[in-house]
Amino acid sequence: MLAAFLITLREGLEAALIVSILIAYLVKTDRGGSVRYVWAGVGAAAVFSLALGGALAVAADELPEQAQAAFEGTMALLAVGFVTWMVFWMARNARALKNELHAHVDKAAAAGAGAVAAMAFIAVSREGFETALFLWSSFQTTGGGWADILGGLLGLATAIALGLFIYRGALRINLATFFKWTGVALIVIAAGVFTYGIHELQEAGLLFGEDSIAFDISGAFPESSAQYAVFRGLFAVRTVPSWLEVFVWFAYLVPTMWLFFRTIRRPMKTPSPAAVDSAA
């Protein structure tokens, strides 16, 4: 539940902020008539994301057991790749996101209504694609029960509410701090999803070491207990992992976390006066 909540909260707030920036800039520049085309693009992106999640679930269920394990393992690794890229991209570009979106709005508005809708669709569907892929993979690690679904819905509802309050000026939050710590949480969850993908590829016979068990803590976290739900929700790892799963968990988590903190501590470069004059 916690993993699903964090995923949809982080991705949902990013999408909400993007929509807020687009609409606020259109209204500010006396192009309020184009706002409906932004909503058209957002709606299409939401349908796309839901369709993708449904397609992943159907595709996995239709496959034979070994092929299903290979598919789920591959999708889990792909999800980790996309989410890791997203976390680092936002860490590097969050402060320049507003100006970048304003430039895209100017170009799209000059091209017509269809371009505005397409721009909104592309901006939001990227978040939706990452959310659907990562959330589906996270559901595989935790079982995808009603608690996970509720966590995802609560995260999305919270993100929408925060985005609305920020747009209305009723709430101010330190977005740098928010993205920093949700980034840390997503990296931890991604490490667990990574180990799930490795385990599934082991079950499919594509990787070695499935029977080489590193440790067994299932006695401390019975599957029917609340402790197990919290453990799986926080770390998304199995209680009886193989040595290869343990290795890839540390091999992903430690360097990725180090690089992430190094990225967010790096001062943002300011353009030189010559560059500004050239851009103008």
N, C-alpha and C positions, 0 to 999 in steps of 0.2 A: 504493500500500500504506500509506504513512504517513498520508495523509488519511483513509482508511478506518479505520485504527487509532485515530487521534485522535477521530474522530466517535463510534465505538462505545465507546471508553474514557470519554469525557466523558458521553455520554448514558446509557451503561450504569451508570456509577457514580452518577449522579443517581438512576436507578431503584433501584439497590441500596440507596442511603442511605434512600430513601423507604420501601422495604420493611422495612429494618432498624428505622427509627423506629417504624413501625406495629406490628411484632411486639414490639419491646422494650416499648412502652407497654402493649400488651395484656397481656403477661406481668406487667409491674410492677403493673398494676391488677387482677390476679387474674381476667383474662378470657382466659386462655390457650386456652380452648376455641374461641375465635373465630379463632385463628391459621389454621386450615385454610381458613376462608373468605377470608382474605387471599390465601393461596396459590391458591385457586380464581380470584380476580380477577386475580392476576398471570399465571396460565396463560392465561386468556382474553385478556389484553392482549398476551401473546406471540404467540398465534395470530392475533390481529387485525393485529399489526405485520407478521408474515410474509405474511399474505394481502394486505395492502396493497402490499408490495414486489412480490409476484408479479403482482398486478393491474396495477401500473404497467408492468412489463416486457411483459406480454401485450398490454396496450392499445397500447403504443408499436409493437410488432411488427406488429400487425394493420392499422395505418394506412398509407395511401399515403405516398410519400416526403415530399412537401411538407407534408401534414398531420402526419406524424410529427415533422418538424422544428418545426412550430408547437407541437405538444403538448409535446415535450421542452423547448423554450424556455420555455413558460409554466410548466411544472412546476419548472424550475430557478429561475425568478424567485420562484415561490411558496415553494420550499424556502428560498431566501435570506431571504425575509420572515419565515418561521417561526423559523428558526435565530437571526436577529438579535434577534427578540422574546425568544426563550428566553435568549439570552446576557445581555440587559439585565435581564430579569425575575429571573434568578438573582443577578445582581450586586446588585440592589436588595433581594431578599427572602431570600437564603440564610440570614441570621442569624435570621430570624423563622420559617423553614420548620418547625422542630421544633414550636414552640408551635401553629402553624396546623394541622399534621397531628394533633396531640393533640386539638385542638378538634373536628376532623372525626371522629376515632375515637370520641369521646364521643357525638357525635350519631348516628353510624352504629350503634354498639353498642346504643344505646337503641332504635333503630328495628328491629333484628333482624339475622339472619345475612345475608339478602340485601343489606341496606344496606351491611354491612361488605365483602362481595365487590364490590359496585358501586363503593364508594369506592376500593378497591384497584385495580380495573380502570381507573377514570377517572384516578387518579394516575399509574399506570404506562403506560397507553395513550397519554397525552400525550407521554411521552418516546419511546414506540415509534413513534408517528405521525411525530414530527420526525425520528427516526433513519431510518426507512424512506424518507421523502421526500428527506432531504438525502443519505443514503448512495446512493440510486438516482441522484440528479442528479450526485453526485460520480463515480460509476461511469461515467456518460456522458462525463465530461470526460477520464477516464484510460483508458477502454477496458473497464473492468470485468473484467479477466482474473483468473486464479487468484491472482496476487499480491495484488490488491485484496480478493478474498474472504478470503484468509488473513489479511490485515491486519485486516479487520473482525472475524473470529472471534477473533483474538488480543486485540484491544481489548476485546471483550465478555468473554472469559475473564478477562482482567486485572481488569476492572471487578467481575466477580462475586467474584473472589478477594479484592480489596481490601475490598469490601463485607462479606464474611464475616469477614475479619480485624478490621475495625473493629467489627463487631457483637460479636465474641468478646472485644474489648478487647485483642487481641494486637498491634494496630497503631494508631498515632496519626499522622495526617497533618494538615498545615495546609490545611484545605479552602479557606480564603479564597485562599491562594496557588495551590492547584491550579486552582480555578475561574477565577482571574485569568488565568493563563498559557494554560490550555486555551481560555479565551474569546478571547484574542489569536489563538491558532492557528486557531480556528474562523472568526474574522472574516477572516483572510487567505484561508482556503480558500473562504469564502463569496464573497469578491471574485472569485476565479477561476470559481466556479460562476455568478456573475452575468454575467461576460463570456461564458461558454459559452451561457447563455440568450440573450444578445443575439445571439451568432453564429448560433444556431439560428433565431431570428426573422428574421435577415437572410437565411438560406438559404431560409426559407419565403416570402420576398418581403414580409414585413410591416414591415421596417425597411430603411433605406437604407445605403449605404456598404460593402457586402460586398467590393467590388473595390478599395476605397481602403485599401491595405496600409500600415500604419505602419512596420513593420520585419520583417526575416526573419532569425531566429537559428537556423533549422533546421540550418544547417551546423555550429553549435557543439553542438547537441543532436540527433544522429541518433536516429530513433525506436527503433532497435534497441539503443541504448546505455543503460548504467546511468545516465549523466548525465541523459538524457531522462526516465527513470523517476523520478529524484529531483526534477527540475525540475517535472514534472507533479504529482508527489505533494505537493510543498510549496506550489506556487502554483496548480495546476489551471488554467493558462492555456495557450493555443496558442503555438507558436513563430513563427507567422505571423499576428499579429492585425491586425484593421482598426483604423483610427483611432478608430472609435466604441467598440470593445472596450477600447482603451487608456484612452479618456476615462472610460467608466463604471467601469473598475477603480479609477482614482484617485478618481473622484467618490463611489464607495461607501466605499473603504478609509479615506481620510484623515479625513473627518468622523465616520465610524462609530467608528474607533479613538480619535479625540479625545473623543467623547462617552462611550465606554466607560471610559476612564481617568478622566474627570471624574466618572462615576457611582460607580466603586469607591472614589474618594478622598473622596467626600462622606460626612461622618459620619452614622451612622444616628440618626434622631431617637428620643429616649426619651420615652415617654408622661408626661404631667404627673400629679401625684398625684390631681388631680380626675378625670382620664380613667381612672386605675386604679380609683378608688373606684366610678366609674360602671359600668365593665366588671364589677367584682365584684358 
